[in-house]
Amino acid sequence: MTELNQNLYKASCEALKEAGLPEHLVDAASRIVATDEAGKPDLGRNEIDTEICKQVVERINSNERD
């Protein structure tokens, strides 16, 4: 597993909190993006990681429509 990029994790947390996402999604998604592996297919994400990121995008899009 790739080492957690602390700066990216913190920036992601701040942005997702500002978007009004629940804490469990903020932490999970931030950990995922902070450990992405650029050279691997799907950034090294598994199916669960991909589903969490999909949920985050859906919630953000939903918040923007409201």
C-alpha positions in Angstrom: 0.0 0.0 0.0 1.2 3.5 -0.8 2.1 5.9 2.0 -0.6 8.4 2.9 0.2 11.9 1.4 -0.6 14.0 4.5 -0.9 17.3 2.6 -3.3 15.8 0.1 -5.3 14.1 2.8 -5.7 17.4 4.7 -6.7 19.4 1.6 -9.2 16.7 0.6 -10.8 16.7 4.1 -11.2 20.4 4.1 -12.8 20.5 0.7 -15.2 17.7 1.4 -16.2 19.1 4.8 -16.9 22.5 3.1 -19.0 20.6 0.6 -21.1 19.3 3.5 -20.3 15.6 3.3 -20.6 13.3 6.3 -17.5 12.7 8.3 -17.3 9.0 7.4 -17.2 9.8 3.7 -14.8 12.7 4.2 -12.3 10.5 5.9 -12.7 7.5 3.6 -12.5 9.4 0.4 -9.6 11.6 1.6 -7.6 8.4 2.5 -8.3 7.0 -0.9 -7.1 10.0 -2.9 -4.1 10.5 -0.6 -2.9 7.0 -1.4 -3.6 6.9 -5.1 -0.9 5.4 -7.3 -0.6 7.3 -10.5 1.1 4.6 -12.5 -1.4 1.9 -11.7 -4.7 1.1 -13.4 -7.6 2.8 -11.7 -5.0 4.6 -9.5 -4.6 1.4 -7.6 -8.1 1.6 -6.2 -10.2 -1.5 -5.5 -14.0 -1.8 -6.0 -14.8 -0.5 -2.6 -12.6 2.6 -3.1 -14.2 3.3 -6.4 -17.7 3.0 -4.9 -16.9 5.4 -2.1 -15.5 7.9 -4.5 -18.7 7.5 -6.6 -20.8 8.2 -3.6 -18.9 11.4 -2.8 -19.3 12.6 -6.4 -23.0 11.9 -6.3 -23.5 13.8 -3.0 -21.5 16.7 -4.2 -23.5 16.9 -7.5 -26.7 16.6 -5.5 -25.7 19.4 -3.2 -24.9 21.6 -6.1 -28.4 21.1 -7.6 -30.1 22.1 -4.3 
